[in-house]
Each structure stands twice: as C-alpha cells, then as structure tokens.
Amino acid sequence: MLLKQAKKQKNNNVSIHEYKRGQWTFHSKGLWLYENDEPYPSFSSIGSSNFSYRAYYRDTELNLYLYTQCPKFKKDLHFESLRQFQYSENVSSRNLKKDPEMKFGWFTILLSKLFSGFL
C-alpha cells in the first residue's frame, strides 16, 4: 500500500526493505527523515509503527517521535539506520509479485477480505 501511494505521488524518497540473512528473522520498523538534503536525519520514530487497518482501529500502538538538532545524535541515528539496512534488500511492488512467498490462493484472499478489520 505504501509503495503504491508513493508511486502515485511520484515520490522516490520512500523505500521498503526486507531483512535477508540466511535463516535469521528480524522484525524492525524504522523511520528516519532527513531535512533539506542533510547527510544525517533529524527526525526518527521509535515504537510499534504499525500502520495497518487493525493497528489504526483496534490495537493500542505506542510511538515516540524524536526531533533533534544535536549533530552527534543525528550522526548516531544515521549509523543506526545503516546497521538496519546492512542485511536488507529493497522491496518493490515488482519484487513482491515475483516472490513465491507472497502468492496467495483464492481462499486466503477471500478470507482476508472478509476479516480485514481483524488482520
């Protein structure tokens, strides 16, 4: 959904990455905003960061938004984001369509539509 919206608005500043490191799994979400082409971010989000229907209407989500002008903290945020991306791949809508793990049968699609408010 986010990729479609960014594409519709012709926004190339939005990307989604998937963690790929052998048999490891890792669940992380991050948001780093860079102001005026600065080399380090001045804004970041810490917390649940779920933006699904269920998260918006049913779950209790907790996020902390940080804004800083401190050069050292900006640099630390930047290097933390690089560590997050070290073992990740950029995901595009084209990649998702080709990925066998993302192919769902008609029954799964039907159930997800029926129960979308709970997913």
C-alpha positions in Angstrom: 0.0 0.0 0.0 2.8 2.4 0.9 4.7 1.7 -2.3 1.6 2.3 -4.4 0.9 5.6 -2.7 4.5 6.8 -3.1 4.4 5.8 -6.8 1.1 7.6 -7.3 2.6 10.8 -5.9 5.9 10.2 -7.8 7.8 10.2 -4.5 11.2 8.5 -4.9 12.1 9.1 -1.2 10.0 6.2 0.2 11.5 2.8 0.3 10.7 -0.5 2.0 13.4 -3.1 2.8 13.2 -6.7 3.9 15.7 -8.3 6.2 17.6 -11.1 4.5 20.2 -13.0 6.4 20.1 -16.8 6.0 17.8 -18.4 8.4 17.6 -15.4 10.7 14.4 -13.5 11.3 14.3 -9.9 12.4 11.3 -7.6 13.0 12.1 -4.0 12.9 10.5 -0.9 11.6 12.2 2.4 11.3 11.6 5.9 10.1 14.4 8.4 9.5 13.7 11.8 8.0 16.4 13.9 6.5 15.8 17.7 6.2 16.9 19.7 3.3 19.3 17.1 1.9 21.3 17.0 5.1 23.6 14.0 5.5 22.1 12.9 8.8 18.5 12.6 9.9 16.9 15.0 12.4 13.7 13.0 12.9 13.1 9.4 13.9 10.3 7.2 15.2 10.6 4.6 18.0 7.9 2.2 18.8 5.2 0.0 17.3 5.0 1.8 14.0 2.2 -0.4 12.6 0.1 1.4 10.1 -2.4 -1.3 9.2 -6.2 -1.1 9.5 -6.1 -3.2 12.6 -3.4 -1.1 14.2 -5.3 2.1 13.5 -8.7 1.0 14.7 -8.3 -1.9 17.1 -4.8 -2.1 18.6 -3.0 0.2 21.1 0.1 1.4 19.3 2.7 3.4 21.1 5.3 5.5 19.3 7.8 8.1 20.3 8.9 10.7 17.8 12.3 12.3 18.2 13.4 15.5 16.7 16.9 16.7 17.3 19.3 19.4 16.2 22.2 17.8 18.0 24.9 16.9 15.4 26.2 13.9 17.3 22.8 12.4 17.9 21.9 12.9 14.2 25.1 11.1 13.3 24.2 8.2 15.7 20.7 7.9 14.2 22.2 7.8 10.7 24.7 5.0 11.6 21.9 3.0 13.4 19.8 3.2 10.2 22.8 1.9 8.2 23.1 -1.1 10.5 19.4 -1.8 10.0 20.0 -1.8 6.2 23.2 -3.9 6.2 21.3 -7.2 5.8 18.3 -5.9 3.9 17.1 -5.8 0.3 15.0 -3.1 -1.3 11.4 -4.3 -1.9 9.5 -3.1 -4.8 6.0 -4.0 -6.0 7.6 -5.9 -8.9 9.7 -8.0 -6.4 6.6 -8.8 -4.4 4.7 -10.1 -7.4 7.5 -12.5 -8.3 8.2 -13.7 -4.7 6.6 -17.2 -4.2 6.1 -16.5 -0.5 3.8 -13.6 -1.5 1.5 -15.6 -3.7 -1.8 -16.4 -2.0 -4.6 -18.7 -3.1 -8.2 -17.6 -3.7 -9.3 -18.9 -0.3 -6.7 -16.9 1.5 -7.6 -13.8 -0.4 -11.4 -14.3 0.2 -10.8 -14.8 4.0 -8.5 -11.7 4.2 -11.3 -9.6 2.6 -13.9 -11.0 4.9 -11.8 -10.5 8.1 -9.8 -7.4 7.0 -10.9 -5.5 10.1 -9.3 -8.1 12.4 -6.0 -8.6 10.5 
